[in-house]
Amino acid sequence: MSSALFKDELKQSDYLYLTLTVTFSVFLVLSNAISCKIFRIPFTYDLALPIGVITYPGTFLITDIVSEVWGPKRASTLVHLGFFMSLLMVVIVQIAVALPPSELWVSSSIENSFQYQEAYEAVFSTSIVAFIASMTAYVFAQLIDIRIFHFIKYKTRGKHLWLRNNLSTLCSQIIDTVIVSSIFLYWGLQLDFITGLEIMLSSYSYKAIFALIDTPFCYLGVSLIRNRLKKSESYAHAYA
């Protein structure tokens, strides 16, 4: 009986980790899928950001929660899985774009399937430069985030979650922003230095604000997961 309940407890932990892993992968894959658009920040006239900033910062929140609850190895596994899921997404999307369109794929507002195909390619075609930029920045930033997070946790003896949550994300987001912006904006889009710098600064400012705002959610996520795991452990001990 005790052995069976202990297995249930392990399943509970794995289930929660799997849930966060899937959510992390969805955020990351979406960030790459929608990254071709640069949008104007509402209520401004000239400030622009890559559309991926609405989903990508969420990956750092999840990384910090996993790091806090399960440790650096599980967090690193999360990062590696996310990379391979993104790679799989790019391969599937490129196959979908390459397949020839059917004439059945036409609406009243489109004259022929080739116009649909052009629009489809414009939205879903993934630039090799953009993918290299995003994935290089992603791997470096996420793994550095994990290292900084646990370095601060060690130095503070496990106290001050808010400090390691904010400092690790703020530092790693600098690396992420510089890498992805340098490759994508300057090499890929051939933007001038000033325009690229403005987008880079705007992008980092948004990520920094998000890093500060997400601290309560980090505390909440860690607390909910630990409480749920404690209940599973209490249940196991009660029937041991």
Secondary structure, 3 states (H helix, E strand, C coil): CHHHHHHHHHHHHHHHHHHHHHHHHHHHHHHHHCCCCEEECCCCCCCEEEHHHHCCHHHHHHHHHHHHHHCHHHHHHHHHHHHHHHHHHHHHHHHHHHCCCCCCCCCCCCCCHHHHHHHHHHHHCCCHHHHHHHHHHHHHHHHHHHHHHHHHHHHCCCCCHHHHHHHHHHHHHHHHHHHHHHHHHHHHCCCCHHHHHHHHHHHHHHHHHHHHHCHHHHHHHHHHHHHHHHHHHHHHHHCC
